[in-house]
Amino acid sequence: MNDNNPELPMGYSPVPPGKIANTVTFLEMREQPQEKAAVSDLPLSLVRLTARDLEAYRRLFRLVGEDWMWVSMLTMDDDAVRAILADPQVEVYALHDGARDVGLLQLDFSISGECEIVYFGLVKEAIGKGTGRFLMNSAIAKAWARPIDRFWLHTCTFDHPAAVAFYQRSGFRPYALMVEVHDDPRLTGLLPRTAAPHVPLLDSTRNAE
């Protein structure tokens, strides 16, 4: 075992009470792929969000991410989030369907020659209607419009079960797996207890009653 990059032991590893664990898949593309057709009957468009759109961003972040355990922005104060939205190396977009916002895309160009998809997601009602393909086509075009040679993202087992396959069809290739352990945000109060019903909620306090 390399002490600088420790490996998990073979077999089962216990997860401490109050924590949750998931497997994270890292994927990348090294050149812009040919665009895949996006078929949707909706008048889809992207709207750039800026620091002035803090409340709209927070609302959309929760709406899209609650069931997929998106929490990082929920731990930041307003000034920190505004700074991200104002950063010229970050591009944040709301996906609009002609009536409301149905998706969120966040791209980060802060590392020279690279672009990371930090957030990519749709509201539940928009999944399976061509909106995801439109959003991904837009993400790819915007990423490769800058001088990059690597476009990457990570997804995990808390995300939609079709996420990895969708990213691979879009031109990304998996290159690493990691296991992430952290506090269950439904027990810390960041998310409601009803969030992410596909992830078992293990409340040792209640179990002890």
N, C-alpha and C positions, 0 to 999 in steps of 0.2 A: 504494500500500500504506500502511495506517495503522500507524505504528511501535508504537502502543500495543496493536494487535491484528493482528499480522503474519499474512499469509495464506501458505499453502504455494504454492510455484511450480507452474505447470502441468507435467504430465508426471510421470515417475518421480523419486523422491527416495531416495538410498541410505540404508540403515539401518546404523549402525556395527556391527562384529562384537560379538557378545555381547548385543546389544539385540534387542528385538522391537517390532513396531508393530501397532496395530490401530485400526480406525475406531470411534469412540464416538458413539452416537446418544442425544441427550437428549430426553426425552419428559415431558409434563406434562398434568394435567387441572385445569380451573378450577372444576368443580362436580361433585358426587357423582353418578355415573351410576346407572341402574337396575341392581339386582343381577342377574347372570346365574346361571342354574341350575348348581349343582355336583352332578354325579352320581358317587357313589363308594359301593362296597359296604363300605368300611372305616369304623370308628368314629373319625373324625378329630377331633382337638381341639388347641387351642393351650395351651402351658404357658409362662408367663412365666419368663424366666431373669433372675437377679439376680447380684450380685457373689459370692454363695455358690456359684454354678454355674459358676465359671470353667473348671474342667476339662471339664465337659459342653459348655460353649460352644466351647472350643477343639477338642474332638473333633468336634463337629457341623460347625464351620466347615471343618475339613479334609475331612470326609466329603462334604459338599455341594460345597465349592468347589474341591477340588484339580484337577479336570479343566477348570475354567473360569478357572484362573489367579487365584483369590482369594488375595492375599498380604498385604494391608495389616495385618491383625491378627497375622500371623506375624512381623512386624517389631517389634511392640510387646512390652514386658515385661509381666509379670503385673499389676503395680500399675496400669499404664496401661489395660489391658483391664478390670480391675476397676472403675476409675473410670468407664469408659463404661457398664458394666453397672449401675452404681449411680446414674448420672445420671438425674434425674427427667424430663429432656427426651428420653430415649432409651428406647424400648420394644423389647425383644428377646424373641422367642418361638421355641420349638421346636414343630414340627408333629409330633404323635404319632398313630400309626395304630392304637393299641390294643395294639401289641406293642413298638414301638421308635420312636425319633425318625427322621423321614424328610424333614424340611424345616426351613429356617431363615428367619425374617423379622426384619429390624431396621429400625425406624422412628426417624427423627431429627426432633424438633420444635424444635431449638435456634434456628432463625430464626423470629421472630414471624410468624404467619400462614401458615407453610409447613410441609409435612411432606415429608421425603425418604425414599424406600425406599433404604436403604444396602445391604442384602443381602436377596435373595429367591431361594431356590433349593431344589431337591429332590435327594435321592439318586437315582442313575440308575434304580434299580428302581421308583421311585414315579412317574416321568414317564409321562404318557399314561393315567393311571388316575383322573382327576378330582381328584387331590390339588392340582394347581396352581391349578385354579379355586377350590377351597375356600380355599386360602391367599390368593389374590388377593382374593376376596370379603371375607375377614377383614381383610386389609390396608386395603382401601378403607373398610370400616366403622370400623375403629379410627382411621384418619387423619382422617376427616370427623367423628368424634365430638368432636374438638377444634375450636376456632374458627379454622379455616384457610380460605384462599381459593386455595391452590395446593398441589397434590400432584404430586411429580415424582420422576424417577429417571433413571439412565443405564444403558445396556447397550452391549455392544461385540461385535466380531466373534470374540472368544474365547468368548463365551457360546453357549448352545444356538442353532442356526440358526433355530428357530421363536420366539425370544424377542421380537423386535420385533413380529411379527404378533400374538403373544399379548397384549402390552401394548396394542397398538392396539385389539384386540377388547375389551379391558377398559375402554377409555375414554380412554387416554392418546393424546396427539397429539405427533408429533415436532416439535421446534422448532430444533434445532441439531445440527451434526456437527463432530466434532473428531478429530484423529489424535493418538494417544498413543504415545510411544516411551519404553521403560524397560528396565532390565536383565532378561534372561531369568532368572526365579527358579529354573529347572531347572539353570542353570549356576552360580548363586550358592549353591545348596544349600538354599534355602527350600522348594523342592518337589523330589520325586524326578524323575529324568530321564524316567520313564514317564508323568508327568502330562501332561494335555492333548495326547493323541496327534494331535488334529486340527490342532495348531499345529506347523509344522516346527521341529525343533530343529537350529539351525545352530551347530555347535561348531567354531570355526576352529582350536582346538588339535588336535583329533582329525583334522580335515581336513589339517593340515599334517604329520601323522605319515606 
